[in-house]
Amino acid sequence: MNLNKKNINDVLLIVIEEKEANLSKSDRFKELVLDEINRGARKLIISFKNVEYLDSSFLGALVAILKNLLPVGGRLILTDLNGDIENLFELTRLDKIFTLKETLEIALQES
């Protein structure tokens, strides 16, 4: 799983450097992000700017990450989702649970 991590003030930006976010990558992704939370990351922005396809197992990994982040007072923002991925969040009603922002700039302002 190729990720690019960068700290911006007190926010951890994680850019997924893959075209497909699927079953073969979801467990490793979840493990890497949960490790960051265990090390103290509380404000996370995950950018999907390179992702063209996202499947249900990856959605499950995102739910698990959010479930671990909320009890410690954390915040998760997802950004740069293409139209198909945004529709998937809407169809599954996960757009009501996750904070989705159009651009990284907007996400940083609201984090």
Protein Blocks (a to p, Z undefined) as FASTA:
>chain_A
ZZddddehjaccdddfbfbdcfklmmmmmmmmmmmmmnopabdcddfklpmbdcfklmmm
mmmmmmmmmmnopacddehiafklmmmmmmnommmmpccdfblklmmmmZZ
